[in-house]
């Protein structure tokens, strides 16, 4: 053996501070169980089970046959940017110049562009707790500091102006909210968006709206932040959720006119451009024929939501209101359950073969007492999972298990 000590890689502090997705550990365990022959019912996956719509696949095949495999401009295919602008006009009645739209590798790429453009080291950003975990992690990677604002049923799980004002600290550069939201399924009302935008303008900061679940709403209006005008407003969106194109990795950001060029320069250096074939395919996602398919799927999601919501409430979970967007139910553990959500999720998977997401993935505010259920699978799988939970819960002495994990 060598006398030399084994070298230790020095990793950046910001890299070491990035927390993992806890659900990925559970998903890996689920795959182990499935490989061993166990059937696992999945209520944890935030990915629609529907295939990519056929018009999108046809556009991809056509682009491949035509040899469209070279780089696109960093801001994206002009025809795709125009298609998105046309979609906003037709679907939402909002006029957006294509020059303000930049195509990115998923909404994650869009979020990176915005945060890198807005944050200097040490700057802060207000986010809701609970919220999508990457908000916190990408903020830290950009050198910023997330300031979590606890939200709950009393505000409809929405970050309101009053909550933002109470949580305000020096160094805030932006507010980041989602509508519809992951994990709670909440939707921002128009007056809430207007109030937050007014607060941001008064204090000279930006408002970032994650609208990746735009279109997946049930019985309510979900206004886009683009109705607020472009001053200080960044809107992130994607073809992943509503459009059913998760693996294609096509997202976009609508930026203020005075920021679009800066974001494009960052994109040139960060990832050059989103995938060319995927961009050509995505052009078909905004056509009326595809929209008709997506509307049928939205109706199916609505039925799944009703089925799952009734089921989890019947099992004693506390939902704190009715989720009206995305495809998630964020539920508090039944009062009798004394273990934390991570332990509950791990045991539910191992002992009953049902995968759910623990609340600890989404923040700190009462996270140990919450789970996220996804209705991204069919009614049969949802019903089967509910039946398994109903059989499993009474068989466990939760009080005795307190403190063992």
N, C-alpha and C positions, 0 to 999 in steps of 0.2 A: 504493500500500500504506500501511497505517496505521503510524505511528511507534511505536504502543503495542506492547509485547511481548505475545506470545501468552500468555494466562493459563494457569497450570498448576494443575490440580485437586489440592488437598491431600488425600490419602487417609490413612486411619488406619493406624498401624503394624501393628495386628493384621490389618487387611484385606490389606495388602501381604505379610504373612507367610504367607498361605494358599497352599499349593502346589497346582498343578493335578493333575488325573488325567492321568497320562502316557498311559494307554490311550485317552483321548478324542482325543489327537492321532493315535494310530494308527487309531482308528476313523474319524476324519475323512479320513485318507489312504485307508483302505479304501473309503470312499464315493466318493472321487475316482476310484479305480481302477475301481470298479463303474460309475460314470457314463461312463467311457471304454470300457466294454465288457468289462472283465476280470471273471472270476468269482473271488470271494474266499470262502474257506471260513472260517467264524467259530468259533473256539474261545476267544474272549476275552470274550464277552458273558455277564454274570451275570444273565441274564433267561431264564426258561423259554420255550421255543418253543411250548408248548401254549396254546391260546386260553383265555380266561376260561371257567370251567365254565358250562354252560347254565343251571343253577338260579340262578346269580348274575346272568346277563344277564336272565333272566325277572323277577327281583326288581327290577332296575333299570328295566325297561320298565314294570312295574306302578307303581313309585314315580313315574316321570315322568308316566304317564297320570293319576295321582292328584294331580298338582301339588305334589309334595313337593320344592320348590326354594327354600325359605326357610332362614334360619339354624337350626341346632340349638343346644342348650346347648353351652357351651365344652367341657364334659367329654364330649360326644358323645350320640348318641341313647340314651335309656334302654334301648330294646329291644336295641340292639347290645351295650351293656355287659353286659346280662343274658345275651345269647347267648354272649358270650365266657366269662362265669363258668360257664355251663352246660357249655360245651365243656371247660373245665378239669376240671370234676367228672366228666364222662362219659369223657373221653379219658385224663386223667392222674390221676384220683382225688384232685384237689386242690380244697379249698374256698376260694374267693376271693370276697369281697364285691364286688358290682358298684360300690360307692362307691369302691373302690380302683383302678378301671380308668378311665383317661382315653383317649379316642380322639384321634388326632393325624394330621396329614398325613404319612403314612408313618412308618416307624421313625425316619427322620431327624428328624421333628418331635418324636418321643418323646425321642430322644437330646438334642435341644436343651433341652427342658423340664427333664430331669434334671440336665444339667450346669449350666444357668443357676440351678437351685435349690440346687445343692450347692457351687458354686465361687465364692469371692471372688477378686478380682484377686491373682494370684501363687500361688494354691493349686495343688497338684500332684495328678496322677492317674496311677496305675500302669496301663500297658497292655502287652500282649505285642507283640513285634516278631519276626515279621511279624503284621500285623493289618489290618483294614479301615481305609483311609486317613482316612476322615472322623472317626474317633475323635480323631486328632491335631488335625485342622483345626478341628473344632467346639470342642474344648477350648480352643484358642488364641482363637477368637472369643469364647468365654465369659470370657476373661481369665485362664484357667488355663495350666498348663504340663504337657504330657505327659511322663512319665518312661517311656521304652521299656525293656522287659526282654527281652533276647534269649532266644528259645526255639528249640529245634531237635528233631531226631529223638530225642535222648536223653531228652527229657521228653514225647515224643509231640506236640510243638508245643503243649504246654499250659503255662499260667502256674501253677506249683505254689506252695505255701506257702513252700517252701525258696527258690525263685527270688525270690519277692516279698520275703522277709525280707532276702536279700542285697542287693537293689536298693533297699531302703527308704531314703528321705532325709527330712529335715524338711519339713513342709508338705503331706504326703500327706493328701488328704481322701477318696479313693475308689480302689477297684480296679475296672477295667472289663475284662471278659472276654467272649468269645463262645463259645457251644456250641450246635450245631456252628459251626465257625469258617470265615470267609473270610480268607485264601485256602487254608488247609491241609486243610480237611475234618476236623479233629480234633474230638473230643467229650470233654467233661469228665466223668470218672467221679464217682459220687456222693461218694466219700470226698474227692476233690479239691475239690469244691464246699464240703463241710463244713469242710475244713481252711482254705480261704480265708475262709469266713464266720466261723469262730472267730478267725482272725487279725484280721479287720476289727472284730469286737466287742471284742477285747482292746485294740485301738489306737484305738477310737472313730471309725472311718471307715465309709463306706458301701460296699456291694458292688453293682455294676451288672452285670447279665447281659444280653447281647444274644442273644436266642433267635429271631432272625428266620428261621433255618433249622430250627427245631423241627419235627419230623415227617419231615424228609428225612434219615433214618438207615438204615443198611444192616447188619443183623445184630448190632446192639448196642443197649443201652439208653441213652437220652439223657435223664437226669433233669432236670427243671426246677428252677431255683433257688427256685421258689415252695414246694418241699418243705422249705426251710430255715426257714420262718416269715417273718413280715413285718419283723422288726426290722432296720432298716438295709439292706433288700434292695429293689432296683429292677429290674424285669424289663421289657425292651423287646422288642416283637414287631411283626409286621406281616402283612397279607394278601398281601404281594407274592410271596414265594418259594414256600412250600409251597402256598398257596392260589391261586397263578397270577393275581394281580391287581396286577401291577406298576404299570401306568399309572393305576390308580384312586386311588392314594395314600391308603391307609387303614392306619394303624398304631395301636399302643396302648402304654401303659405301665401296669404294675401297680405302684403305689407303696405305701409304708407308710401306714397310716391317718393318722399325724400329719403326713404330707407332702402328701397328696392335694389338700387345699384350696389350698396354696401353688402347686402345679403348675397347678391350675385357674386361679388368678389370672394366672399367667404366660401361660397359653394364651389367656386373654381379651385380653391386650394384644399377644401375639405374632402370632396368626393367627385369632382369634375362634373358629373351629371348623374341623374337617375338612369336606370337601365333602359336602353333604347327600345328593345322589343316590348318591354312592359309599358312604356309610354305610348307606343303605337296601339297596343291593345286597349289601354285606358281610354283612348279617344272614343271607343265605342261604348264605354260605360255611361256616357252622358247623353246617349241617343234615346229618343222616346220609346223605342222598342225594348231597350234594356230597362228603362224606368218602369215599364209595365210589369216586367218580371220581378223587379225589386219591390214593387208595391204589393204583389201577391205574397212575397216572402215576409214583408212587414206585417201583413195580416196574420200569417202563421205565427210569427213571433208574439203577436198580441195574445193569441190563444194559449201559447206556451206560458207566457207570463201569468195569465189568469190561473192556469192549472197549478203552476209552481207556487204562486203567492198563496192560494187557498191551502195548498199542501203544507207549506212551512208554518203557516199560522196554526193549522190544525195540530202540528207537532209541538206547539208551544213557543216557537220563535217569535220574537218581537220585531215587527218591521217598521214601526214608527212612521207610518204613512204609506202611501201607495207609490211605488216607482213608476214613472210615466215615460221613461226614455231608456235608451241603450238596450242591453239584454241581461241585466243583473238585478238581483234582490240582495240588499245588504240587511242582514238580520241579526238581532241580538240573541245570544244563547238563551234557552229556556231558564227560568229562575232556578229550577232544581239543579241545573248543571253547575258544578263548582269548579271544574277544571277550566284552564284557559283555552282560547280558540285554537292555538297551535296544537296542543295536546289532543283536543277534541278531534280536529281534522286528521291528525295522524292515526288516532285509534279508529276513527270511523273508516278510514281507508283500509287499515290492516284487518279489522275485525268484521266489517260489513261490506267492504268492496265498493264504497262510494267516495268519490274524490270531490272535495270542496276547497275553497280558498280561505285561509285564516285571515282575520282582520289585520294582523300585524304587518301584512304586506302594504297596507294603505296609510299607515301613520301610527300615531300613539294614542289619540283620543278614544278611549274605551275600546281600543283595538283588540285587547285580550278577551273581550266579551262579544265579539262579532265575527260573523262568517259572511263570505260572499258566495251566493248561489248564481250560476249562469244558466240561462235557458237557451243555450246554443245547440242543444241536442233535441231530438224529437220527443213527442208526447209519451211514447212507450218507454223510453229511457228515463224520462222525468218521473213517470209513475212508478217504475221499478225502483228508482233511487229512493223515492219517498216511502215506499213500502219497506225497503231495507232499513231505513232509519227508524221507522215506526217499530219494527221488530227488535232493533238493536238497542235503542235508548232505554227501554224499561229494564233491560237485562244487566245494566251496568250500575254499580253502586257509586254514583258520582261523588257523594259526600266522602266516602272512604278513600276515593282516589285523590282527593285534595292533598296537595303537598308531595305527591309521589314523583312528580315530573318537573 
